[in-house]
C-alpha cells in the first residue's frame, strides 16, 4: 500500500512540475514577444522619423523650384 502512495506522490509531483514548466514557457514566450514588439516599434519610429525628414527635404526642393508641394501634415 505504501508503494501506491509513493507512486501517487511521484505522479502528483511530476504533474506540478509539468504545470510549472508550462507557465514558465508561456511567461518566457510572452516576455520574448514583448521584447520583439519593442524592437519593431523602435525601428518603426526610427524609420518614420527618417521618412519624415526626407519628405520635408523634398518639399523644400519643390518649393525652391517653384513647384507645388504636398502639404505637410
C-alpha positions as CSV (number, residue, x, y, z in Angstrom):
1,X,0.0,0.0,0.0
2,X,2.9,2.3,0.8
3,X,4.2,1.7,-2.7
4,X,0.9,3.0,-4.2
5,X,1.1,6.1,-2.1
6,X,4.7,6.7,-3.1
7,X,3.7,6.3,-6.8
8,X,0.8,8.7,-6.3
9,X,3.1,11.3,-4.8
10,X,5.6,10.9,-7.6
11,X,2.8,11.4,-10.2
12,X,1.5,14.4,-8.3
13,X,5.0,15.9,-8.1
14,X,5.5,15.3,-11.8
15,X,2.2,17.0,-12.6
16,X,3.1,20.0,-10.5
17,X,6.5,20.2,-12.3
18,X,4.8,20.0,-15.7
19,X,2.3,22.8,-14.8
20,X,5.1,25.0,-13.5
21,X,7.2,24.3,-16.7
22,X,4.2,25.2,-18.8
23,X,3.7,28.5,-17.0
24,X,7.4,29.2,-17.3
25,X,7.3,28.6,-21.1
26,X,4.3,30.8,-21.5
27,X,5.9,33.6,-19.4
28,X,9.1,33.3,-21.4
29,X,7.3,33.4,-24.7
30,X,5.3,36.5,-23.6
31,X,8.5,38.3,-22.5
32,X,10.3,37.5,-25.8
33,X,7.2,38.6,-27.7
34,X,7.1,41.9,-25.8
35,X,10.8,42.4,-26.4
36,X,10.4,41.7,-30.2
37,X,7.5,44.1,-30.4
38,X,9.5,46.8,-28.6
39,X,12.4,46.4,-31.1
40,X,10.0,46.6,-34.0
41,X,8.3,49.7,-32.6
42,X,11.6,51.3,-32.0
43,X,12.8,50.5,-35.6
44,X,9.5,51.8,-37.0
45,X,9.8,55.1,-35.1
46,X,13.4,55.5,-36.4
47,X,12.2,54.7,-40.0
48,X,9.2,57.1,-39.7
49,X,11.5,59.9,-38.5
50,X,13.9,59.4,-41.4
51,X,11.0,59.3,-43.8
52,X,9.5,62.5,-42.4
53,X,12.9,64.1,-42.8
54,X,13.1,63.0,-46.5
55,X,9.6,64.3,-47.1
56,X,10.5,67.7,-45.6
57,X,13.6,67.9,-47.8
58,X,11.5,67.0,-50.9
59,X,9.0,69.8,-50.0
60,X,11.9,72.3,-49.7
61,X,13.3,71.3,-53.0
62,X,10.0,71.5,-54.8
63,X,9.3,74.9,-53.2
64,X,12.7,76.1,-54.3
65,X,12.0,75.1,-57.8
66,X,8.6,76.8,-57.7
67,X,6.5,73.6,-57.9
68,X,3.6,73.0,-55.6
69,X,4.4,70.6,-52.9
70,X,2.1,68.3,-51.0
71,X,1.0,70.0,-47.7
72,X,2.8,69.0,-44.6
73,X,0.8,67.1,-42.0
